[in-house]
């Protein structure tokens, strides 16, 4: 039986900055998380990112993800890495894990991986794909992204799209800042946004 293209494989792993999570479908990366202290928090963040990329919190694909193989345990504390798709180490998730390891060790990394943004609106997808083109070590403003999309007055809508980003790092919303050079928003964690930009040498 062909795999449902909306079904997601999930994985938790460690980088030098802490624990991260990643989920991938047949179409690309559906969710990633930024580093945090504990695997249980990374699991909760991964679920939150998955939901962020869906139009409805209770959609069938996400429910299937949680039901399969006892994956409700994903939301429970665990001291072990979570790998619910043993074959994915040779695929997209393995590539993301490798790139994340290099990135947080201080290497210049371009996350050149496909993303699955089907749950977002057309405007949100276009804004996130425009942000994906901002390279390592550079920044762009919300207004810059709006202009690239042909909607120069839609900078607030661009900001809202960045807030819905389910795949941080791969879609580097941390590189999108305010027109006056201030950091703008970042999911309530501006110190982490600053730390990521400092890692890339993007703050002068």
SVG drawing of the C-alpha trace seen along z (x, -y; Angstrom):
<svg xmlns="http://www.w3.org/2000/svg" viewBox="-10 -52 42 54">
<polyline fill="none" stroke="black" stroke-width="0.4" points="0.0,0.0 1.4,-3.4 2.2,-5.6 -0.2,-8.5 1.6,-11.6 0.2,-13.4 1.5,-10.9 4.5,-12.2 7.6,-10.5 8.9,-12.1 12.3,-12.2 13.9,-13.8 17.6,-14.4 20.3,-16.4 22.5,-19.2 25.1,-21.3 22.4,-23.7 19.9,-21.1 17.1,-18.9 15.3,-19.3 12.4,-17.7 11.6,-17.1 8.7,-15.7 8.6,-14.9 6.0,-13.7 6.4,-12.4 6.3,-16.0 9.0,-17.5 9.7,-18.7 6.4,-19.4 7.7,-20.6 11.0,-21.4 11.7,-22.9 14.5,-25.0 16.7,-23.7 15.3,-23.4 16.6,-21.8 14.6,-18.5 13.3,-15.9 9.8,-16.1 9.7,-19.9 11.1,-19.2 8.2,-16.7 5.6,-19.2 7.2,-21.8 7.1,-19.4 3.4,-18.8 2.9,-22.5 4.8,-23.1 2.8,-20.3 -0.4,-22.0 0.9,-25.4 1.3,-24.0 -2.3,-22.7 -5.5,-24.7 -7.3,-22.9 -5.9,-21.6 -7.9,-18.3 -7.3,-17.3 -7.2,-13.6 -3.6,-13.4 -2.4,-14.7 -4.7,-12.4 -3.3,-9.5 0.2,-10.6 -0.6,-10.5 -2.5,-7.2 0.0,-5.2 2.5,-3.0 1.5,-4.4 2.8,-7.8 0.6,-9.5 3.7,-8.8 5.3,-11.6 3.8,-14.1 5.0,-12.4 8.4,-12.9 11.1,-10.6 14.9,-10.4 15.5,-8.7 15.6,-10.0 12.4,-9.3 12.6,-7.7 9.2,-6.3 10.3,-5.7 13.4,-3.4 14.0,-3.8 14.2,-7.6 17.8,-7.8 18.8,-7.5 16.3,-10.2 15.1,-13.7 15.1,-13.6 18.7,-12.3 19.8,-15.2 18.1,-17.7 19.7,-16.1 23.1,-16.3 22.7,-19.9 21.4,-20.9 24.4,-19.3 26.8,-21.3 24.8,-24.5 24.8,-24.5 28.4,-23.6 29.1,-26.9 29.4,-25.8 27.9,-27.8 24.9,-25.7 22.3,-26.2 19.2,-24.2 18.5,-23.2 15.6,-20.9 12.0,-20.8 9.2,-21.9 5.6,-20.7 3.5,-23.9 0.2,-22.6 -1.8,-23.5 -1.1,-27.2 -2.7,-29.8 -1.3,-30.8 -0.1,-34.1 1.6,-32.4 3.3,-29.9 4.6,-32.5 5.9,-34.6 7.7,-31.7 9.2,-30.6 10.5,-34.1 12.0,-34.1 13.6,-30.7 15.7,-32.5 17.4,-34.8 20.9,-33.4 23.0,-32.5 24.5,-35.6 22.0,-38.0 18.8,-39.6 15.7,-41.0 12.9,-43.1 9.2,-42.3 8.8,-45.1 11.5,-43.6 9.6,-40.3 6.3,-42.0 7.9,-43.9 9.4,-40.7 5.9,-39.2 4.5,-42.2 2.5,-43.4 4.7,-46.2 2.1,-47.3 1.5,-43.8 4.4,-43.8 2.1,-43.0 0.7,-40.0 4.3,-38.9 4.9,-39.1 1.8,-37.0 3.1,-34.4 6.5,-34.2 4.6,-33.5 2.9,-30.5 6.2,-29.1 6.2,-25.3 9.8,-24.8 12.2,-27.2 15.8,-27.1 14.8,-25.6 12.6,-28.6 14.8,-31.0 12.2,-33.4 14.8,-34.5 16.5,-36.4 13.4,-38.5 13.7,-41.7 12.0,-45.1 12.8,-47.8 14.5,-49.9 17.0,-47.1 15.3,-46.0 14.6,-42.3 10.9,-42.4 9.0,-39.3 10.0,-35.7 7.5,-33.6 8.2,-35.4 11.8,-34.3 13.8,-37.3 17.0,-36.3 17.1,-33.1 16.5,-35.1 19.5,-37.3 21.6,-34.3 20.9,-32.7 21.7,-35.9 24.9,-36.3 25.9,-32.7 25.5,-33.6 27.4,-36.9 24.3,-38.7 24.3,-41.4 26.7,-44.3"/>
</svg>
